[in-house]
Amino acid sequence: MVDITFIIVNWNTRDILMECLASIYKTVTDIDREVYVVDNNSTDGSQAAVKKSFPEVKLIENEINTGFAYANNQALRIMNGRFAVLLNSDAVLKEGAIDKLLAFMTSTHIAGIAGVQLLNDDGSRQNSIDNFPSIETEIFNKSILRLLFPGKYPSKNSSYQRPTEVDSVIGACMIARKEAIEEVGVLDEDYFVFLEETDWCFRMYKKGWKIFHVPDAEVFHLSGHSKKRTPWRSQIEFYISLYKFFKKNRSPASYITLRVLKPCKIFINLILNVLGNMVTLFQKEGLRNRLIKYYKLYVWHMLMCPGSMGIQKNYAKQKDS
C-alpha cells in the first residue's frame, strides 16, 4: 500500500494539467505515491500530453464527460493509498504542502478530511473553507455574516496559526483517509459538479469524523479554469447542486423555504443590477456580466429549473445509454 493516491479530474485543461502534474513530481519526492488522471473526454490533446510527459501516470480515459464526482470515484474505488488527495487540474502544489498534510493526517486519527490554504497567483489567500449551506448562508449576504460573526462564518481574512476544525473545505486540494472513505462511501454522483466535496464533508461529520483546515499547507489555485468558459451555465449548475444538497441533507421546511426565497433574492439582485447598469450607461463590464448572470438565473427559475440549461446538459442520457 502506498501513502498517497493523487486523483486529478481533467476536462480540456491540458496546459495547466501539465503544470499540476509537474508540481506533484517536483514537490512530492519522499512519499510513496501513485497518480491518477481521469480524463472526461477532453478534445484538447490532454490524454496524449499526459502519456508523453508523464508515462507513469495512471490515465483513465472516459468517452463522455462523466462529471467531477463520478470521475473521482473511478479512481477512489481502486486506489492503493492510505490517503487520497483530490487535486484540481488548476492547482499547483507549493513545496512541502503534501508533506504537511500527510504528517497532520498521520498524527490526527479523528481527521477524515483536511484541506489546504489556497492561494492566488500573487500569493494572496483564497477562501479555503466554508460553512455547510443553511438558510442563513444562502439568503443573507455571506460577507456581512462573516463580518458580524467571524467565529461562526470564517473567511479568507481569518488568520489561523495551526490546524483548525471546520465545517467543510474547498475541494481544489483535499486529503481524505481511506478508512473514512470506506465507512462513509465515495462522492455522491448525483452532483455533477459543485458541492460534492461539501456533501462528502457533511457525511463525514455525521459519522463522527472531523474536518480540518491546515493553514501552513499552501497550494496555488487558478480558480475554476474549466467553469469560466460557461459562466452562467456554471451558476445554474451550482444552484442545481445547492438544491440537491438541501433536499438531501436539510429538513423539508428548509428546502421549501430556500426554493421560495432564493428566486426572490435573485429577482432583487436583477433589479438592482438593471438600475446600476442604467446609471453607468452599461459601460461597466463587471456590472453587465452580473446583469446577465442574474437574468439567466431568474429565467431559469421561472422555467422551473430545467437541468438542460446547466453545464451537465445531456450527461444523464449519455451515461444511461
C-alpha positions in Angstrom: 0.0 0.0 0.0 1.3 3.4 -0.9 1.0 6.5 1.3 -1.0 8.8 -1.1 -3.1 8.3 -4.2 -3.4 11.6 -6.2 -6.6 11.9 -8.2 -6.9 14.6 -10.8 -10.0 15.0 -12.9 -9.4 16.8 -16.2 -11.6 18.3 -18.9 -9.8 20.3 -21.6 -7.2 21.9 -19.3 -4.1 20.4 -20.9 -1.6 23.2 -20.2 -2.5 23.7 -16.6 -2.8 20.0 -16.1 0.9 19.7 -17.1 1.8 22.3 -14.5 -0.3 20.5 -11.9 1.4 17.1 -12.6 4.9 18.7 -12.7 4.3 20.2 -9.3 3.5 16.8 -7.9 6.7 15.2 -9.2 8.7 18.3 -8.1 7.4 18.6 -4.6 6.4 15.1 -3.5 9.7 13.2 -3.6 10.0 11.3 -0.3 6.4 9.9 -0.1 5.3 6.7 -1.7 2.5 7.8 -4.1 0.6 6.9 -7.2 -1.1 9.4 -9.5 -4.4 9.0 -11.4 -5.6 11.4 -14.1 -9.3 10.8 -15.0 -9.9 12.5 -18.3 -13.5 13.4 -19.1 -13.4 13.1 -22.9 -11.1 16.1 -23.5 -10.6 17.3 -27.1 -7.5 19.4 -26.5 -4.9 16.7 -26.6 -4.7 16.3 -22.8 -4.5 12.5 -23.0 -1.6 12.4 -25.4 0.2 15.1 -23.4 -0.1 13.0 -20.2 1.1 9.9 -21.9 4.1 11.7 -23.4 5.3 13.8 -20.5 4.2 11.6 -17.5 4.1 8.0 -18.7 4.0 6.7 -15.1 0.6 8.4 -14.5 -2.4 6.0 -14.4 -4.7 7.5 -17.1 -8.4 6.7 -17.2 -10.0 7.9 -20.4 -13.7 8.4 -20.3 -15.7 8.5 -23.5 -18.1 11.2 -22.2 -17.9 14.0 -19.6 -19.0 12.0 -16.6 -18.8 14.9 -14.1 -16.4 15.6 -11.2 -17.8 13.2 -8.6 -18.2 10.2 -10.9 -14.7 10.7 -12.3 -13.1 10.9 -8.9 -14.9 7.8 -7.8 -13.5 5.8 -10.6 -10.1 6.2 -9.0 -11.2 6.2 -5.4 -12.7 2.7 -5.8 -9.3 1.3 -7.0 -6.9 3.4 -5.0 -3.9 1.8 -3.3 -3.1 4.7 -1.0 -3.7 5.1 2.8 -4.9 8.6 1.8 -6.4 10.1 -1.3 -5.6 13.6 -2.4 -8.2 15.1 -4.7 -6.5 17.7 -6.7 -8.0 20.1 -9.3 -6.1 20.3 -12.6 -5.9 24.1 -12.0 -3.9 23.6 -8.7 -0.1 23.9 -8.3 1.5 22.5 -5.2 3.9 24.5 -3.2 7.0 22.8 -1.7 6.1 20.9 1.5 2.3 21.2 1.1 1.7 17.5 0.8 4.3 16.6 3.4 2.4 18.8 5.9 -1.0 17.3 5.0 0.3 13.8 5.3 2.0 14.5 8.7 -1.2 16.0 10.0 -3.4 13.2 8.9 -1.0 10.6 10.2 -0.9 12.2 13.7 -4.6 13.1 13.8 -6.6 9.9 13.7 -10.0 11.6 14.1 -9.5 13.6 10.9 -11.5 12.2 7.9 -10.7 15.1 5.6 -8.2 18.0 5.6 -7.8 20.9 3.2 -5.1 23.4 2.4 -4.7 27.1 2.2 -5.5 28.1 -1.4 -3.6 31.0 -2.9 -4.0 33.3 -5.9 -1.1 33.7 -8.3 0.1 36.7 -6.3 0.2 34.8 -3.1 -2.9 36.3 -1.6 -5.3 34.0 0.2 -8.4 32.5 -1.3 -11.4 31.2 0.6 -10.4 27.7 1.5 -13.1 26.7 4.0 -16.8 27.1 4.1 -19.9 26.5 6.2 -22.4 23.8 5.4 -25.1 25.5 3.4 -28.0 26.7 5.5 -30.9 29.2 5.1 -28.8 31.8 6.8 -25.8 31.4 4.4 -28.0 31.3 1.3 -30.4 34.1 1.9 -28.3 36.6 3.8 -25.1 38.2 2.5 -22.1 36.0 3.3 -19.8 38.9 3.6 -22.0 40.5 6.3 -22.3 37.2 8.1 -18.5 36.8 8.1 -18.1 40.4 9.3 -20.6 40.2 12.1 -20.0 36.6 13.2 -16.4 35.7 12.2 -16.2 32.8 14.6 -19.2 31.1 13.1 -18.7 32.2 9.5 -14.9 32.2 8.8 -13.4 33.7 5.7 -10.0 34.1 4.0 -9.4 37.1 6.3 -9.4 34.8 9.3 -5.8 34.1 10.4 -5.1 30.6 11.5 -1.8 29.6 13.1 -2.5 25.9 13.4 -4.8 23.2 12.0 -8.4 24.1 12.8 -11.6 22.1 12.8 -14.1 23.5 10.2 -17.4 22.5 8.6 -16.0 21.8 5.1 -13.0 22.6 2.9 -12.8 23.7 -0.7 -12.2 20.7 -2.9 -9.4 22.1 -5.1 -6.9 20.2 -2.9 -8.1 18.0 -0.1 -6.9 14.8 1.5 -9.2 12.0 2.7 -8.5 9.0 4.9 -9.2 5.6 3.3 -10.8 4.2 6.5 -13.2 7.2 6.5 -14.0 6.7 2.8 -14.7 3.0 3.4 -17.1 3.9 6.2 -18.9 6.9 4.6 -18.6 6.0 0.9 -17.3 7.8 -2.1 -18.6 11.1 -3.5 -22.3 11.3 -4.3 -22.6 11.1 -8.1 -25.9 12.9 -8.0 -23.8 16.0 -8.0 -22.3 16.6 -11.5 -20.0 19.4 -10.2 -20.2 21.8 -7.2 -20.8 20.9 -3.6 -19.9 17.3 -3.9 -17.0 17.8 -1.5 -19.3 19.8 0.9 -21.7 16.9 0.9 -18.8 14.5 1.5 -17.6 16.6 4.5 -21.2 16.7 5.8 -21.5 12.9 5.6 -18.1 12.5 7.3 -19.2 14.9 10.1 -22.4 12.9 10.6 -20.3 9.7 11.0 -18.1 11.3 13.7 -15.1 12.2 11.5 -13.6 15.6 11.8 -12.8 18.1 9.0 -9.7 20.3 9.3 -8.1 23.3 7.6 -4.3 23.0 7.6 -3.1 26.6 7.0 0.6 26.1 6.5 0.0 23.6 3.6 -0.3 26.1 0.7 -1.4 25.4 -2.8 -1.8 27.9 -5.7 -5.3 27.7 -7.3 -6.3 29.2 -10.6 -10.0 29.1 -9.6 -12.2 27.1 -11.9 -10.5 27.3 -15.2 -12.9 24.9 -16.9 -16.0 26.5 -15.4 -15.1 30.1 -16.6 -15.8 29.1 -20.2 -19.5 28.9 -19.4 -20.1 31.3 -16.5 -23.9 31.5 -16.5 -24.3 27.8 -17.1 -21.9 27.1 -14.2 -24.0 29.4 -12.0 -27.1 27.4 -12.9 -25.2 24.1 -12.2 -24.3 25.5 -8.8 -27.9 26.1 -8.0 -28.8 22.6 -9.2 -26.3 21.2 -6.7 -27.4 23.6 -3.9 -31.0 22.4 -4.2 -29.8 18.8 -4.2 -27.8 19.4 -1.0 -30.8 20.9 0.8 -33.2 18.3 -0.4 -30.8 15.5 0.8 -29.4 17.0 4.0 -31.8 19.6 5.3 -35.4 19.4 6.6 -38.3 19.6 4.1 -39.2 23.0 5.6 -35.7 24.4 5.0 -35.8 23.0 1.4 -39.1 24.6 0.6 -38.1 27.9 2.3 -35.0 28.0 0.1 -36.9 27.3 -3.1 -39.3 30.2 -2.3 -36.8 32.8 -1.0 -33.9 32.2 -3.4 -35.7 33.3 -6.6 -36.9 36.4 -4.7 -33.3 37.3 -3.8 -32.2 36.7 -7.4 -35.0 39.0 -8.6 -34.0 41.8 -6.2 -30.4 41.5 -7.4 -31.6 41.6 -11.0 -33.5 44.8 -10.5 -30.5 46.4 -8.6 -28.2 45.4 -11.4 -30.5 46.9 -14.0 -30.5 50.2 -12.2 -26.7 50.0 -11.7 -26.2 49.5 -15.4 -28.6 52.3 -16.3 -26.7 54.7 -14.1 -23.4 53.8 -15.6 -24.9 53.7 -19.2 -23.9 50.0 -19.4 -20.2 50.9 -19.6 -19.0 48.7 -16.7 -18.2 45.2 -17.9 -18.5 43.8 -14.4 -22.0 45.2 -14.0 -23.0 43.9 -17.4 -21.8 40.4 -16.6 -23.6 40.4 -13.3 -26.8 41.6 -15.0 -26.5 38.7 -17.5 -25.9 36.2 -14.6 -28.9 37.3 -12.6 -31.1 37.5 -15.7 -30.2 33.9 -16.7 -30.7 32.7 -13.2 -34.1 34.3 -12.9 -35.3 33.0 -16.3 -34.1 29.5 -15.2 -36.1 29.7 -12.1 -39.2 30.9 -14.0 -38.8 27.9 -16.4 -38.9 25.6 -13.3 -35.2 24.9 -13.2 -34.6 22.7 -16.2 -31.4 20.7 -15.9 -30.6 21.2 -19.6 -29.6 24.8 -19.0 -26.7 23.8 -16.7 -23.3 22.6 -17.8 -24.4 19.0 -17.3 -26.5 19.1 -20.5 -27.2 15.6 -21.7 -25.0 13.8 -19.3 -27.7 11.6 -17.7 -28.9 10.4 -21.0 -25.4 9.6 -22.2 -24.5 7.8 -19.0 -27.5 5.5 -19.2 -27.0 4.7 -22.9 
